[in-house]
Amino acid sequence: MAERAIEILRGEKVESEAYADVAVVDSLGQIQYWLGDPLRETFWRSSAKPFQAMPLIESGAVDVFHMSPREVAITCASHGGEEQHVELVQGLLEKINARPEDLVCGVHLPSHRETADRLLASGQLASVVHNNCSGKHTGMLALARMLKAPLEGYQLPDHPVQRAILEQVALMTGVKTPRSIYTGVDGCGVPTFYLPLAKMAYAYARLVDPRGLDSTPAGAAMIISEAMRSYPELISGTGRLEVTLAQATGYRLVSKGGAEAVFCLGIPDRGLGLAVKLADGMSRTIGSLVTAVLAEMGVLTDEEIQKLAAVMHPVIKNHAGREVGAMRPVFRLHRGKL
């Protein structure tokens, strides 16, 4: 059962509480730290994107399409629709001889507020390449090309692209029977995977410490984790938690958020994976939770904790800009075997 993790204060009084489940797992699959229920099942949402991209890398697409590390990163992204994101998606579509019309992720305004405001002010309409999942979908089209499969229907569970992805997710999470993984439909139209947090954390541990994998998936994991580590601004966007963590820690972590307050992270120098889920699906306390977990585990230096102080202990301001409250972590991780 989820445990109380973050208090939301108004003045000196607790107004709300956020409950969370946390799993920290090593690359051998052993739980090292936890909070609440580390076996709590939930949908992986966009935190699964590195593993949805792995079959593309394994297929040899990097060489065939001359993909740069930045293009690898955009296939793992929940991007903000900023100019650099759109340009990378458009360039990759051209490389694989596909069109924006082939993407089935749908259209929404850029999630990066300033970019959306500029688009609206110019009188332009958002297009499918502004969708935060357009890079992932372009990667799926590229995989279809490599598999010599039709582009049409690439989002459907029985398409060769999604079958390959399901097998990869099972491999990286240690699930022996891929078809035993329950899938729903994600916001962008492709399957999303319902798994225990500990399995998600295990996959991230293997992503950054792939020594136990065969050479092909290990190589793909290394390419993806390095691209994610090096280009967090492509994985998410300006001002987002993945970028903030990277800048504060010298770009030594691999992280990826997902909808409904899921966040996963790999710690290469310790061979650990972290997966968190806030019980109410509200992401407003996710930064406080993740940074406090990292601090308690000893992953962050004193200097890094100082740099992340505003994330760990954010203040709450009203519409006039006056400070009226704060958030504070109130948990202690459990350590060792369940």
N, C-alpha and C positions, 0 to 999 in steps of 0.2 A: 504494500500500500504506500502511496506517495507520502513523503514527509514534508513538514513545514520547512521551507528553504529561505524565502525572502519575505521580509516585512515591508509594507508600504506605509509610510508615515505621513500624516498631515499635522503639521506642528510637531508636538511631542507625543502624539497619540497614534497608535496603530489603527489604520483605517481598513487595510486589506492584507491578506496573506497569500503568498504563492506557494503551492505545494509541487514537489518535483520528484522524479525518479532519475537516478544517475547510475551508469555502469562504466567502470574503467577496467579494461581487459588487456592482457598481454598477448603477444603474437603466438603463444601456445594455447590460447583460449581460456586462460585462468583469470577469474575475476580478482582484481587486486584492491579495488575500492568500490564502495557503492553507497547509495542513499535511496531510501524508500525500497522499491522493488526493481532490482537490476534486470529481472526477467520479464518486466512489464512489456506487453506486446503493443505495438502501435504501428502506424504507417510510417515508412521511412521518408516519404515525400522527396524533396529535392536533395536531401543529404545522401541519397543513393546515386547521384549523378556520376561520381567517379567510376562506379562499378557498371553503370550503364554504358560508359565510354570504353571500358576495358576491351570488349570484343572488337571494337573498331581498331584499337592499337594492335591487338594480337593478329588482326587480319593482314597486317602489312601496309595499312593505309598511309602511315606516316611517310613511307618511301614512295608509294605509288602516287600519292597526291602532293608530295613534298610539303607536308604539314610542318609548320613551325611550332615551337613550344607554345607560343601565344594562341595558335589555332587549336592545339590540344586543350589548352585551358578553357577556351570558349565552349568546347563541347561538354565541359563539366560545369558550366556556369548557370547561375540564376542572376543574370546580369541586369543592370539598371536601364538598358536601352540608350546608354550614352553613345556618343559618336564613335568612339573606338570599338565599342561592342558591335554596333551595327555594321561598321566597315569590315570587321573580321568575319561576321556571319555572311555578308554579301560576297566577300572574297572566297570563302570556302565553298559557298554554293556554286560559284563560277568554276572553281577547280573540279568539282564533281559533276559538272554539267547538269545542274538542277536549278530550279527556279523558286523564288519565294512562294509561288502558288502551289508548290509541292509540299510545303509545310502545313501541317494540320493543327498547329498549336493554338491558333486563334490570334485575335488582335486585341491589344490593350495599350493604353498610353504608357510611355516609359515610366518605370517606377522611380527613377531619379527625378525628383521634383523639378529642378531647374531645367533639365532637358525637356520635360513635358511642357513646362511653361513656355519655353522658347518655341517648341513645335506648335503649340496652340496660337501663340502670338503671331507666328508667320503665316497662319491660315492653313498649314498643312495638316493632313490626317495621319494618325499612327498607322503603321503597317505591321504585317506579321513578323518582320525582322526586329521590331521593337519588343516583341514578347520576350519575357525574361527567360523563357525556355527555348528560344529559337536556335541557340548554339547546340543544345542537346539534340534537338530534332534534326538539325543539319548533320550532326554526327551520325544519327540513325540512317539518314538518307545515304551518307557515305558508306556505311556498313552494308546497306542494301546493294550498292554498286559493287562492293568487294565480294559479296555473296552471290552476285549475278541474280539477284532477286528483284521483283518489281518494286518500284517506289510506292505505288499505290497500295494502301492498306498497311504501311509499315508500322502503324501504331497499334495494330490489332494483335491480341495475344498469340494467335497461331501463325503469324507472319514469321519467316525465318529470322528477321532482326530481333523480334521480341523473344523468340525461343532461345536464341544465342545469349541474350541478356539475362534471361531467367537462369540459365545454366551457370553463367558467370556469377550472378548474385548468390546462388546456392554454393558454389565453390568457395567464394570469399567469406561467406558467413558460416561455413561448415555444416550446411544443411545437406544431408545425403540424398534426399529425393527432391529435385527441383519442383515437381508438380505439387508437393505438399505445402509449398509456400502460397498462402492466400494472397491474391492480388485484387486491388480495387482499381478504379480509374482515377488518375491524377488530374489536377486542374488543367493540364495541357493535353490531356487525352490519351496518354500512354499508361501502361500498367504501373502501379505503385505497390510496394511490397510490405506486407504486414508481418513484422518480426519482433522478437525480444530485443530490448536495448542492448543486452550483452552480446547478441549476435552482430548488431550494428557496430559496436565498439570493437569486436574481434576483427571485423572486416577492415576497419580503419587501422588497427594495429598491424595487420598483414599488408595493408597498402604502403605503410611507411617502413615496415620491417618484413620484407617478403622472402626471407631466407628459407622458409619452410615450403615454399611453392615451387612447382616445376619451372623450368627456365622461361617458357613462353609467358605465362601469367606473371611471373616475377619481373620480367623485363617490362611488361606493360604497366605493372604497378609502379615501377621506378620512374618511367616516363611521365605517368600521370601525376604522381605525388610531387615530382620535381616541378612540373608545370604549375600545379596548384600552389606550391610553396613560393614559387618565384613571382607569380602574377595574381595575387589575391584581388587586385582591382579589376581583373577580368572575370574572376570567379563570382564576384558580387558587384561592387561598384563603390563610388565615392561615399565615404562616411559610414560604410557598413562594418559590422563587427569583424568579419574575416580580415578586412584591411586594417582595422584598428589593432587587432591582435598581432598581425604580421609586423606592422610598423613598430610596435612597442617591444617586440621580442626578437628583432633582427631577422625576420623572415625565416624562423626556424620551425614553425608549426604548419600543419596542413589542416585547414578547417573548411566546413561547409554547412550552412544552415538549411533548414527546410521549413515548410509551412506548418502551422499548428504547433509552433514552439518546440520543434526538434532541432538539435544542433549536435554535430559530430566533429571530432577533431582527432588527428594523429600526432603523436609526439615522437619524432624519429629517434632522438638520442636516447630515449628510454624504451622504445619498442612498444608503446602503449597506445590504445585507442580509447576515446571517450565518447559516450553518447548520453545526451540528456533529453528529457521531455518534461515540460511543464504541464501539470495536470489539466489546467483550464484552457490550454492551447493559446494563451496570450503571451506574445513574445516580449512584452515591455520589460520583463525582468531577466531575459535570457543572458544579457551581457553581465549583469551582476552575478548570476549563478555560475556561468562558465569561468569567469575570471577568479571567483572565490574558490571554485573547485581546483583550478590550476595552482592557486596560491597555497592552498592547504596541502596539496600533494608535493609541494616543494619544486614545482616546475618553473615558477617565476622567481627571478632574483628580486632583491629589495628595490633595485632601480626600476625593474619592469613593473613591480607592484605600484610604485610611485607614478609611473607613466599611465597606468591603467586605473588610477584611483577614482577618476570621474566615471569610469565604466562600472567599477565594483560598487561604488557608493554614489549613484547618481542622485542629483537633486531634482525636485519637481517644482516647476514654475507655473504660475497661472498665465492667463492671456496677456496680462500687463507686464510680464517679465519678472514678477516678484517671486522670490523663493518661498514656497509654502509647505514643502515637505521633502521627503527623501526616501530612498530604498536602502535596505541593509540586509546582508546575508546573516542568517541566524542558525545555520546548520553545522554539524560536524560529520565528516565522512566516516563510514565504517570501513575497517580495513581487514583484509584477509578473506578466508573462505566463508561462504554463507553459513 
